[in-house]
């Protein structure tokens, strides 16, 4: 456990010392939000979204999801860099198991993602959300689960990668679509048939649903047609376990 | 420092390798290596890049599972129980394994935790090692600000922090100036003598190879010779004379005809191994006065041993850093 904690701590300390990462992970989603939310005028309101919910408000949970995704990607790029720099080799010959190494990395990434996602919660009043203490706790719990799943998934990819270039390509092909098709952008109910199916199969859809339901805790009407909280949380936890399992197995096979 | 060492090992063999083979797809990196390294010796693995040295190192470091043959490190099977080996093994890679964004102390703390050492214990050991290696004053500097030599010392501190019984070092002194190289090696000798640590290292430097208890030459995936530096040099016997001739190829034939020995042409100079070298020097200069630029005469070096075994040169002269392999 000491080793896991050390790797987690290292992720945090590195992040604190490279503030540009903070800007990257926060500014880009913020920009997306303003441009996309502003660009899609009320007339282009996401089909199937609740009628009284503006575009900016609809995108808000999705943008928090994007913050988590970017942070997850940033922190797993460290794995590829560590392999290149040689640091990873030193970790690999230590007695810490591969599963433990991945856990340390995933928890580090999760911590960073949740803290940045939580910063975005400060913007909630802008879209008319007033969060109760219970809602804040629930939201942070959901953010942690989503972040852990996304970080683990990125780690499963990163552990296979030799260079950061290949990593970016795969990230764009796998992780961005997962986000786009999670209901962050448009609800499944309004999507074309096959797309709707894809969205229902996408585990992140349930993470986003859980996030929406917790942001609007006690106001189910404001959420629209998304999966219920219980099943969403259950699927998200399964997503965590599956993604972590994948990353651990990948790491064990890696040299 | 004695507190850092675990109990004295009972067994006498630190590494036992039998019939180790390794392939990368089509390419064979190791073709049947047999080697025993004793506890408490400094063993040097030498050989040109691409000869299989690095693969052997990775197998011993438990980074690569042995494909064929058996490898026991500290009496544990490397294929079946790498995790049992790792705790007792210190590894210093050629490539830096430090995090430049962390301070020296933080790097060591991280490493201690990876080996399950508690905060206080890790700190005590780190402080002792930093003191011993002359790093105490730089403990709170970021590793990326250290010179190459200092960074190598931090690598060594890291590799020794958990009190390993066996230390593997891949080209540990590459990039160090000769003085720093000697200091580094003296510390390895100290570890062997005072703490009974077994040291296995790869090197490109002949002076370093000379100071090893035993060395093994790896060439094209095979171990071509193992022994003490003195024994290996004695195998050549006699002297080595190097003739730099104006026309080396012609000179080779003329020496062969006149003296009945077969010089080896390598890098534009002729090497002759023979029992009474001083007489040959006199005779060859008298026989072909205008055709010889210089003649050097000496007892065989490890370089001569390597040339003798493989027909290739290997050691770097210390000025040029070897390429990574």
Interface residues (C-beta under 8 A of the other chain):
Chain A: X2 X3 X5 X6 X7 X9 X10 X13 X14 X17 X18 X85 X86 X87 X89 X90 X91 X92 X93 X94 X95 X96 X97 X255
Chain B: X58 X61 X62 X63 X64 X83 X86 X87 X89 X91 X93 X95 X96 X97 X98 X99 X100 X101 X102 X106 X109 X110 X111 X113 X114 X115 X116 X117 X118 X158
